[in-house]
Amino acid sequence: MFKPKNYRNSTELTTLNGVPIYMHDMVEAALRGRLNVFLQGDTGSGKTQLARDVAHYFGDKSLFILGRNDMDTRELFQQVNPEFLKALKQGDAAGVKFKDLTDRINYNLITIDELPNCVPAVRAQLFNLFDGFIEIDGKAYPIGDGYSVGIATGNIGQQFTESSNELGRALRDRMHLVIDTDYFRPQPIDTFEILTGDRNPRVNFDAKAEDKTAEIREAHRKLNEAEVSDEKKLIALYLIHGLDTLENGESKTKMKSAWPTALENHEAGSDAALVLPVSPRAAKSIITLSQALDQIVQEKGAETPDPLESMMQAFKFTSAYSGILNEALVRQTYGEDHYKAMDAVINATRTEFSDDRKDKIAAGLELADKGKKNERLLSVFSGRWSFMKSLLERLADDKT
């Protein structure tokens, strides 16, 4: 498991099955799931040191870049592979093919410190690198031999979530996990150890790199091969379809800008006005993080966490800054604390998964597997749960 060399933080982000989950555990889960991470927070929260420690974990398979506003794409290409500039200048006449160059880029981790400092063109290329390819003349060339993940840091406060902010839109689109380190700052004992161990005020770049890339890639492979329970899939369906549906059957997504101001009665004061549905792509990130957290909890000696609790914690940390929360309500009701707002959504979601509803879902699935339908049972799935009625009907039809 990932053990930071210099970063110290004993603050719990959450607990699963009684097992505390720390910052380094969350980063470990992201690495296993190949989920890009953005660490946002003020100076002094330790995000740069954590990112640097992760880079050391990959040995020479990592590329660490300091973001600057005067960096252009040519300089970025130079850092990725010095031969790129020659190829860009001379093209095929240089006898060097871009594919040949990208095949030799074996970086599995791309780390960019102070990402917001980079100009949009450079950020776009960095996001491509995070996703495992580099774009040259409109063509995408894969890198990292099947595994490439990104970690970025930035001192941009809450502003990146604004819809008018270009960086915010890009982050929501390409970063799977955003952690606000201001809410999980190191404990006094951590700070004491840091001050006792080294008085150098700079980020430690001298730690001996250890190449654990093979272990990470193997953990990623095992995670991909692990079976996802039907319960987790149904929870993901609720986050996609259930959170999108109002009591009258109307879709929040289709309401566009009318959401949430057009909501009436008690829905205007419920989670219906607080959160939008997740996208199918985000749901995949939630399942992936949940699976990785389950593995970590088991390796710490505990039983496999309850699927709902595991999914809810993954939901919290993938979605707090994903753009699905009603920012006005977060400011007014939760003091701009996105995690408190997510806790409110999670508490409301837990009530939707009552034992009675779980029993009815199980009964419906059992019937559907036999190609049967029970109209009385199907009728209980209305409002937010109308998607379950549609699902059961289709599953039954597919069996006949």
Summary of the structure (lengths in Angstrom):
residues: 400
radius of gyration: 23.0
end to end distance: 47.6
largest distance: 72.6
contacts: 1262
relative contact order: 0.13
helix: 57%
strand: 11%
